[in-house]
Amino acid sequence: MNKTLLELTDVSIHFGALKAVDGVSMGVAAGERCAILGPNGAGKTTLFNAITGMIPASKGKVRFDGADITKMAPNGRAHRGIARTFQITNLFFGLTVEENLLLATRGLGRTKFTMMRTGLAQGDEHRIVDSALSRCHLDAKRDWLVKEISYGEQRQLELAMSLTSSPRILLLDEPAAGLSPAERVVMAEVIRGLPKTLALILIEHDIDLALGLVDRVICMYQGGVLVQGTPEEIRRNPQVQEIYLGRPRVA
């Protein structure tokens, strides 16, 4: 078993009297693939925001690679190797696929605010951009404007942009949302093809898609962890069937 890379201890996020996340403790090992499931309002995306630093934890600890990052800003966490995608695609639609990736590549560099630079990829930027394009099945669309590619390809591009920082853990927030069945197949192939050393946490409402991509599942309900287990254990769990998947039909 690989060592624990991300560790949450009794993490809570409160908005007044509302407990959006309530005492969540969990760990993700290096290279592990994990899904977080639960109905709308269970606290899944809010938990992602706590991990990435977009919302400060009201209580509890967040540790990454042994270091306490509970109070660290989002950019500091990104530099340490935490990356994420969002439910709503946010891209530069008037730029090409390659130009979007180049901006993402330069975004974490010390020279990101330097104006006197070429718009062409240079040196290691070529390698990073080419690798992201290949992994996300976008080689043939590199010179297309983002507004010209399909929505599924836009979701693949967002994932590709998250890879340009060479993350150690990637948080995917509903990567298949709004995709057609054919596009979901492509997205699943892209996720399966990610480096085995990359830890992954996946939020996804497509149960079959999620359970087919991960080693372990955490089910949330009303801000807390309801149950954890393997995909097969989660499929058979009566609490999950009743609260999230719906009550089993009686013949």
N, C-alpha and C positions, 0 to 999 in steps of 0.2 A: 504494500500500500504506500502510495506517495505521501509525502508530508502535507499537512494542512497548509493551504495557501491563504485562504480567506476564512476568518473566524468571526462570527457574531455572537456576542454574549448578552443576553437579556436586553436586546435592542427594542426600544419603544419610540414611537413618534406620536405625539399628542397635538391636536389642534383644538385648544380649549378642552371641553369635556369629551371630545371625540378621540378615541384611541384607534388611529388608523393602522398602526403597527403596535402590537402589545406583547412585549416580552419574548421576542424571537431569538432563539439560540440555534446556530447551525454552523457547519463548517464545510468547505469545499476543498478537496485536495488538488494538487497540481495535476493537470491533465484530465480531471474528472468531468463528466458530462452530467448535469443536474437540471431537472425541470422543476419549476414552481407552478403549481396548478391551484385553481380556486375560482369561485364565482366572482363576478364583478363586485367590487367593494371589499374584497378580502384583504387588500393591503399589499398586493404583489408589486405594483409599480412604485408605490411609496417606499417599499423595502429597497427596490433598486435605487431610488433617490437617496436613501440613507447610505447605501454602499458606495455610491459615487460621490457623495458629499453635496448633492444638490439641495438636500434638506438636512439640517443638523438633527442628530438623534436627541430626543428629549431625555433619554437615559440609556445606559448600557455602553458597550464597547465594540468597536470595529477594529479588527487587527488584520494586517495584510503582510504576509511573509514575516511574521513575528513582530512587526512594528505596530504600535498603536496609532491609527490614523483617524480616530474618532473626530478630532477637531481640525483635520487637514482639509484645505480647500480642494474643490474639484480638479483644478489644474495640477495640483501636487499629486493627487491620486492617479491622474492620467499618466504623469511622468513615471510613477512607480509601476505602471503596467495594467491599470484598470481601464477598460474601454466598454462602450455600450452603444446600442442602437435604440431608437425611439419608436413608439407606436405610429406617430405621424411622420412621414418622410419630409426631410428638410434639406433640399439640395439647391444648387445654383442652376436653374433651368435654362438660362441663356448661355451657359458654358458647355463645353464638351465633357464627355465622361472622363477622359484623361485629365482635363483641366480641373475637374472637381477632385480627382484623386491627388493631383499635384498640390492643390491648396491644402488638402488634409495632411499631406506629407510634410509640408512646410509649416503647418500650424503649431507643431510642438517644438520647432527649432528656435534657436536663439536669434536668428536673423529674420524672423517672420514679419517684422515691421520694416525691413529694409526695402525701400522703394526702387532703388536702382538695380533691379535684377531682371533677367530674362524670364519670359513666360514659358520657356521650354524647360523640360526636366534635364537635370544635370547630374553627373556622377552617380552616387548611390540612389538618387531619386528615380532614375531609370529602373533600377533593379526593384525598388519598392513598388513603384507603380505597375510595372510589368507583372510582378508576382501577385498583386491584388487583383489585377484584371484576369489573370489566368485562373486563380482560385475561385473567383466568382463568376466564371463563364462569360466574361464580357470582352474578350479580346477583339471580337469582330465589331464591337460597337464603340471602340475607344475614341473614334473621331466624330461620333454622332453627338448632336446637342442633346442634353438631358430631356428636353421637352419633346424630342422625337422618338425616344425609346418607350417601351411599354411600362406600365406600372410595376409589373413583376421585375423588370430589369432595373427600374429605379430602386426597388427594395434591395436587389442584389448589389447595386452601387453603394447604397448606404452601408451595407455590411462590408463591402470592399474598403470603404473609407475608414471604417473602424479598425481595419487590419493594418493600415499604414503606420500606426504608432508601435507596431510589434508588441501587442499586449500580451500579458501573461494570463489574464482572465477576461472573458468577453461576456457581457450581459446583453442578451437579445430579448427585446420587449415586443412580443407578438410579430415575429418576422414574416409570418404567412398571412397576416390580417389583410383582407381585401383581395387576395390572390385567387385566380381561377384554379381548378384542379390540376391543370397542366403546369401552371406556374408554381404550385405547391410542390410538385415532384422535383422541379429544378431547384427550388430553394432547399429542399431536403438533401439533394445531392451536394449542394454547395456546403451545407452545414456538416454533413458527414465527411467531406473532404478537407475540413479545417485541420491544421496540425494537431497531432495527438498530444503534443506537449501543452496545448492551449486549454486551460480550464474554461468551462462553458456553463452559464446559467441561463436557462430558457424559460420565458413566460409565453405560453401559447394556449389558445382556447381550442385548437384542433387537437383533441385528445390523442387520436391515433398517430398523428404526425409527431407530437411531443414524445409519446411513449416509445416510439420507434427510433428516437435519436439519442436517448440518454441512458445512463447507468442507474440513476437514483432519482426518486421523485419526492418532493416535499409538497404536501397539500396544505394550503392556508384556508382559514375560515374565521371571519370576524376579527382580522388583524393578528391572529396567532397561528401557530403550527398545529394542525389537526392530527396529521399522521405522516410518517416518512416510510419509504420502502422501495423495493425494486419495482419496475414497471408492472410486472406480473402480480406482485402483492397489492399494488394500488388498484389494478383492474378488479381484483377479487374482494377488496375491502368494502364491507357493507356501509360504513360511514361515508366513504367517498361516493358510493353508488347513490346513496340517499341525498347527500348534501350537494354534490356537484354533478354527478352523471345522471341523477334521477333514479327513482326507485325502480328496481328490477320488476319487469312485468311477470305476473303469475299466470301460467298457462291454464 
